[in-house]
C-alpha cells in the first residue's frame, strides 16, 4: 500500500526504474489468443504491456475476450471434419477480399486459424 494513497505517475515510474522494473507498451496489437485444453480466448484490439522485473517478463493484457469452445480443434486432431464458425468465414472473406467458399477452404487448410487463412489468401 502506498502511504497517502495518491502518487504522481512520474514519481511512480522513477521508483519502478530504481527497483529495476521496466515497462513497455506494445503498439499495434491486433489480437491476443489464449488457448486452454477446452477453451480459446480471443481478445481483439487488446492493450498489451510487457513488464520486466527481476529478469522475468510479465505480460498484462487488457480487453474483452470472445470465448470459444475448443471441441472443433479436438475433432480436427482426431481426423473428424470440423465445423468452421460462420463468423470466421465471413471475417476471412471480408479481410482477404475473396468469396466465402474460398475463405472456408483456406480456413480448413489452416486448421481453422483465421489469421493464417487471411495471410495465405493475401499472399497468392
Rosetta constraint file for C-alpha pairs under 8 A:
AtomPair CA 1 CA 5 HARMONIC 7.64 0.50
AtomPair CA 2 CA 6 HARMONIC 7.39 0.50
AtomPair CA 2 CA 7 HARMONIC 7.78 0.50
AtomPair CA 7 CA 11 HARMONIC 6.92 0.50
AtomPair CA 7 CA 12 HARMONIC 6.64 0.50
AtomPair CA 8 CA 12 HARMONIC 6.28 0.50
AtomPair CA 9 CA 13 HARMONIC 6.25 0.50
AtomPair CA 10 CA 14 HARMONIC 6.31 0.50
AtomPair CA 11 CA 15 HARMONIC 6.12 0.50
AtomPair CA 12 CA 16 HARMONIC 6.14 0.50
AtomPair CA 13 CA 17 HARMONIC 6.12 0.50
AtomPair CA 14 CA 18 HARMONIC 6.26 0.50
AtomPair CA 15 CA 19 HARMONIC 6.39 0.50
AtomPair CA 16 CA 20 HARMONIC 6.34 0.50
AtomPair CA 16 CA 21 HARMONIC 5.08 0.50
AtomPair CA 16 CA 22 HARMONIC 7.08 0.50
AtomPair CA 17 CA 21 HARMONIC 5.36 0.50
AtomPair CA 17 CA 22 HARMONIC 6.34 0.50
AtomPair CA 20 CA 53 HARMONIC 6.42 0.50
AtomPair CA 20 CA 54 HARMONIC 7.18 0.50
AtomPair CA 21 CA 51 HARMONIC 6.98 0.50
AtomPair CA 21 CA 52 HARMONIC 5.64 0.50
AtomPair CA 21 CA 53 HARMONIC 4.71 0.50
AtomPair CA 21 CA 54 HARMONIC 7.42 0.50
AtomPair CA 22 CA 51 HARMONIC 5.64 0.50
AtomPair CA 22 CA 52 HARMONIC 5.10 0.50
AtomPair CA 22 CA 53 HARMONIC 6.72 0.50
AtomPair CA 23 CA 49 HARMONIC 6.88 0.50
AtomPair CA 23 CA 50 HARMONIC 5.83 0.50
AtomPair CA 23 CA 51 HARMONIC 4.47 0.50
AtomPair CA 23 CA 52 HARMONIC 6.44 0.50
AtomPair CA 24 CA 49 HARMONIC 5.63 0.50
AtomPair CA 24 CA 50 HARMONIC 5.17 0.50
AtomPair CA 24 CA 51 HARMONIC 6.38 0.50
AtomPair CA 25 CA 47 HARMONIC 7.88 0.50
AtomPair CA 25 CA 48 HARMONIC 6.17 0.50
AtomPair CA 25 CA 49 HARMONIC 4.52 0.50
AtomPair CA 25 CA 50 HARMONIC 6.41 0.50
AtomPair CA 26 CA 47 HARMONIC 7.49 0.50
AtomPair CA 26 CA 48 HARMONIC 5.58 0.50
AtomPair CA 26 CA 49 HARMONIC 5.92 0.50
AtomPair CA 26 CA 50 HARMONIC 7.30 0.50
AtomPair CA 27 CA 48 HARMONIC 7.93 0.50
AtomPair CA 29 CA 45 HARMONIC 6.17 0.50
AtomPair CA 29 CA 46 HARMONIC 6.30 0.50
AtomPair CA 29 CA 47 HARMONIC 7.09 0.50
AtomPair CA 29 CA 48 HARMONIC 7.27 0.50
AtomPair CA 30 CA 44 HARMONIC 5.81 0.50
AtomPair CA 30 CA 45 HARMONIC 5.04 0.50
AtomPair CA 30 CA 46 HARMONIC 6.92 0.50
AtomPair CA 31 CA 42 HARMONIC 6.76 0.50
AtomPair CA 31 CA 43 HARMONIC 5.34 0.50
AtomPair CA 31 CA 44 HARMONIC 4.10 0.50
AtomPair CA 31 CA 45 HARMONIC 5.56 0.50
AtomPair CA 31 CA 46 HARMONIC 6.09 0.50
AtomPair CA 32 CA 41 HARMONIC 7.98 0.50
AtomPair CA 32 CA 42 HARMONIC 5.81 0.50
AtomPair CA 32 CA 43 HARMONIC 5.04 0.50
AtomPair CA 32 CA 44 HARMONIC 6.44 0.50
AtomPair CA 32 CA 46 HARMONIC 6.78 0.50
AtomPair CA 33 CA 40 HARMONIC 6.92 0.50
AtomPair CA 33 CA 41 HARMONIC 5.61 0.50
AtomPair CA 33 CA 42 HARMONIC 4.59 0.50
AtomPair CA 33 CA 43 HARMONIC 6.35 0.50
AtomPair CA 34 CA 40 HARMONIC 5.77 0.50
AtomPair CA 34 CA 41 HARMONIC 5.03 0.50
AtomPair CA 34 CA 42 HARMONIC 6.58 0.50
AtomPair CA 35 CA 39 HARMONIC 6.07 0.50
AtomPair CA 35 CA 40 HARMONIC 4.48 0.50
AtomPair CA 35 CA 41 HARMONIC 6.34 0.50
AtomPair CA 36 CA 40 HARMONIC 6.19 0.50
AtomPair CA 37 CA 70 HARMONIC 7.36 0.50
AtomPair CA 38 CA 69 HARMONIC 6.08 0.50
AtomPair CA 38 CA 70 HARMONIC 4.89 0.50
AtomPair CA 38 CA 71 HARMONIC 6.74 0.50
AtomPair CA 39 CA 67 HARMONIC 6.78 0.50
AtomPair CA 39 CA 68 HARMONIC 5.66 0.50
AtomPair CA 39 CA 69 HARMONIC 4.68 0.50
AtomPair CA 39 CA 70 HARMONIC 4.96 0.50
AtomPair CA 40 CA 67 HARMONIC 5.74 0.50
AtomPair CA 40 CA 68 HARMONIC 5.08 0.50
AtomPair CA 40 CA 69 HARMONIC 6.29 0.50
AtomPair CA 40 CA 70 HARMONIC 6.22 0.50
AtomPair CA 41 CA 65 HARMONIC 5.64 0.50
AtomPair CA 41 CA 66 HARMONIC 5.66 0.50
AtomPair CA 41 CA 67 HARMONIC 4.68 0.50
AtomPair CA 41 CA 68 HARMONIC 6.45 0.50
AtomPair CA 42 CA 65 HARMONIC 5.24 0.50
AtomPair CA 42 CA 66 HARMONIC 5.08 0.50
AtomPair CA 42 CA 67 HARMONIC 6.48 0.50
AtomPair CA 42 CA 68 HARMONIC 7.97 0.50
AtomPair CA 43 CA 63 HARMONIC 6.02 0.50
AtomPair CA 43 CA 64 HARMONIC 5.92 0.50
AtomPair CA 43 CA 65 HARMONIC 4.40 0.50
AtomPair CA 43 CA 66 HARMONIC 6.30 0.50
AtomPair CA 44 CA 63 HARMONIC 7.37 0.50
AtomPair CA 44 CA 64 HARMONIC 7.68 0.50
AtomPair CA 44 CA 65 HARMONIC 7.31 0.50
AtomPair CA 45 CA 63 HARMONIC 7.18 0.50
AtomPair CA 46 CA 61 HARMONIC 6.38 0.50
AtomPair CA 46 CA 62 HARMONIC 5.57 0.50
AtomPair CA 46 CA 63 HARMONIC 4.93 0.50
AtomPair CA 46 CA 64 HARMONIC 7.83 0.50
AtomPair CA 47 CA 61 HARMONIC 5.83 0.50
AtomPair CA 47 CA 62 HARMONIC 5.06 0.50
AtomPair CA 47 CA 63 HARMONIC 6.60 0.50
AtomPair CA 48 CA 59 HARMONIC 6.99 0.50
AtomPair CA 48 CA 60 HARMONIC 5.63 0.50
AtomPair CA 48 CA 61 HARMONIC 4.68 0.50
AtomPair CA 48 CA 62 HARMONIC 6.42 0.50
AtomPair CA 49 CA 59 HARMONIC 5.90 0.50
AtomPair CA 49 CA 60 HARMONIC 5.10 0.50
AtomPair CA 49 CA 61 HARMONIC 6.69 0.50
AtomPair CA 50 CA 57 HARMONIC 6.55 0.50
AtomPair CA 50 CA 58 HARMONIC 5.76 0.50
AtomPair CA 50 CA 59 HARMONIC 4.79 0.50
AtomPair CA 50 CA 60 HARMONIC 6.40 0.50
AtomPair CA 51 CA 57 HARMONIC 5.63 0.50
AtomPair CA 51 CA 58 HARMONIC 4.98 0.50
AtomPair CA 51 CA 59 HARMONIC 6.37 0.50
AtomPair CA 51 CA 60 HARMONIC 7.72 0.50
AtomPair CA 52 CA 56 HARMONIC 5.58 0.50
AtomPair CA 52 CA 57 HARMONIC 4.51 0.50
AtomPair CA 52 CA 58 HARMONIC 6.20 0.50
AtomPair CA 53 CA 57 HARMONIC 6.56 0.50
AtomPair CA 53 CA 58 HARMONIC 7.71 0.50
AtomPair CA 70 CA 74 HARMONIC 6.55 0.50
AtomPair CA 71 CA 75 HARMONIC 6.25 0.50
AtomPair CA 72 CA 76 HARMONIC 6.31 0.50
AtomPair CA 72 CA 82 HARMONIC 5.32 0.50
AtomPair CA 72 CA 83 HARMONIC 6.35 0.50
AtomPair CA 72 CA 84 HARMONIC 7.72 0.50
AtomPair CA 73 CA 77 HARMONIC 6.31 0.50
AtomPair CA 73 CA 82 HARMONIC 7.35 0.50
AtomPair CA 73 CA 111 HARMONIC 7.80 0.50
AtomPair CA 73 CA 112 HARMONIC 8.00 0.50
AtomPair CA 74 CA 78 HARMONIC 6.31 0.50
AtomPair CA 75 CA 79 HARMONIC 6.31 0.50
AtomPair CA 75 CA 80 HARMONIC 5.13 0.50
AtomPair CA 75 CA 81 HARMONIC 6.62 0.50
AtomPair CA 75 CA 82 HARMONIC 5.86 0.50
AtomPair CA 76 CA 80 HARMONIC 5.61 0.50
AtomPair CA 76 CA 81 HARMONIC 6.12 0.50
AtomPair CA 76 CA 82 HARMONIC 5.59 0.50
AtomPair CA 76 CA 111 HARMONIC 7.35 0.50
AtomPair CA 84 CA 88 HARMONIC 7.04 0.50
AtomPair CA 84 CA 89 HARMONIC 7.20 0.50
AtomPair CA 84 CA 104 HARMONIC 7.39 0.50
AtomPair CA 84 CA 107 HARMONIC 7.43 0.50
AtomPair CA 84 CA 108 HARMONIC 7.53 0.50
AtomPair CA 84 CA 112 HARMONIC 6.27 0.50
AtomPair CA 85 CA 89 HARMONIC 6.65 0.50
AtomPair CA 86 CA 90 HARMONIC 6.25 0.50
AtomPair CA 87 CA 91 HARMONIC 6.07 0.50
AtomPair CA 88 CA 92 HARMONIC 6.12 0.50
AtomPair CA 88 CA 114 HARMONIC 6.27 0.50
AtomPair CA 89 CA 93 HARMONIC 6.09 0.50
AtomPair CA 89 CA 100 HARMONIC 6.10 0.50
AtomPair CA 89 CA 103 HARMONIC 5.66 0.50
AtomPair CA 89 CA 104 HARMONIC 5.52 0.50
AtomPair CA 89 CA 107 HARMONIC 7.40 0.50
AtomPair CA 89 CA 114 HARMONIC 7.95 0.50
AtomPair CA 90 CA 94 HARMONIC 6.02 0.50
AtomPair CA 90 CA 100 HARMONIC 6.41 0.50
AtomPair CA 90 CA 103 HARMONIC 7.68 0.50
AtomPair CA 91 CA 95 HARMONIC 6.08 0.50
AtomPair CA 91 CA 114 HARMONIC 7.69 0.50
AtomPair CA 92 CA 96 HARMONIC 5.80 0.50
AtomPair CA 92 CA 97 HARMONIC 7.94 0.50
AtomPair CA 92 CA 98 HARMONIC 7.95 0.50
AtomPair CA 92 CA 100 HARMONIC 7.93 0.50
AtomPair CA 92 CA 103 HARMONIC 5.66 0.50
AtomPair CA 92 CA 114 HARMONIC 6.14 0.50
AtomPair CA 92 CA 115 HARMONIC 7.91 0.50
AtomPair CA 92 CA 117 HARMONIC 6.89 0.50
AtomPair CA 92 CA 118 HARMONIC 5.63 0.50
AtomPair CA 93 CA 97 HARMONIC 5.53 0.50
AtomPair CA 93 CA 98 HARMONIC 4.91 0.50
AtomPair CA 93 CA 99 HARMONIC 5.66 0.50
AtomPair CA 93 CA 100 HARMONIC 5.34 0.50
AtomPair CA 93 CA 102 HARMONIC 7.53 0.50
AtomPair CA 93 CA 103 HARMONIC 5.14 0.50
AtomPair CA 94 CA 98 HARMONIC 6.91 0.50
AtomPair CA 95 CA 118 HARMONIC 6.80 0.50
AtomPair CA 96 CA 118 HARMONIC 5.53 0.50
AtomPair CA 96 CA 119 HARMONIC 7.94 0.50
AtomPair CA 96 CA 121 HARMONIC 6.20 0.50
AtomPair CA 96 CA 122 HARMONIC 5.78 0.50
AtomPair CA 98 CA 102 HARMONIC 6.29 0.50
AtomPair CA 98 CA 103 HARMONIC 6.54 0.50
AtomPair CA 99 CA 103 HARMONIC 6.24 0.50
AtomPair CA 100 CA 104 HARMONIC 6.01 0.50
AtomPair CA 101 CA 105 HARMONIC 6.28 0.50
AtomPair CA 102 CA 106 HARMONIC 6.19 0.50
AtomPair CA 103 CA 107 HARMONIC 6.15 0.50
AtomPair CA 103 CA 117 HARMONIC 7.31 0.50
AtomPair CA 103 CA 121 HARMONIC 7.95 0.50
AtomPair CA 104 CA 108 HARMONIC 6.21 0.50
AtomPair CA 105 CA 109 HARMONIC 6.30 0.50
AtomPair CA 106 CA 110 HARMONIC 6.16 0.50
AtomPair CA 106 CA 117 HARMONIC 5.18 0.50
AtomPair CA 106 CA 118 HARMONIC 7.96 0.50
AtomPair CA 106 CA 120 HARMONIC 7.43 0.50
AtomPair CA 106 CA 121 HARMONIC 7.13 0.50
AtomPair CA 107 CA 111 HARMONIC 6.13 0.50
AtomPair CA 107 CA 112 HARMONIC 4.68 0.50
AtomPair CA 107 CA 113 HARMONIC 6.13 0.50
AtomPair CA 107 CA 114 HARMONIC 6.33 0.50
AtomPair CA 107 CA 116 HARMONIC 7.91 0.50
AtomPair CA 107 CA 117 HARMONIC 5.31 0.50
AtomPair CA 108 CA 112 HARMONIC 5.60 0.50
AtomPair CA 109 CA 117 HARMONIC 7.78 0.50
AtomPair CA 110 CA 114 HARMONIC 7.89 0.50
AtomPair CA 110 CA 116 HARMONIC 6.23 0.50
AtomPair CA 110 CA 117 HARMONIC 5.91 0.50
AtomPair CA 112 CA 117 HARMONIC 7.90 0.50
AtomPair CA 113 CA 117 HARMONIC 6.27 0.50
AtomPair CA 114 CA 118 HARMONIC 6.15 0.50
AtomPair CA 115 CA 119 HARMONIC 6.27 0.50
AtomPair CA 116 CA 120 HARMONIC 6.06 0.50
AtomPair CA 117 CA 121 HARMONIC 6.10 0.50
AtomPair CA 118 CA 122 HARMONIC 6.05 0.50
AtomPair CA 119 CA 123 HARMONIC 6.06 0.50
AtomPair CA 120 CA 124 HARMONIC 6.74 0.50
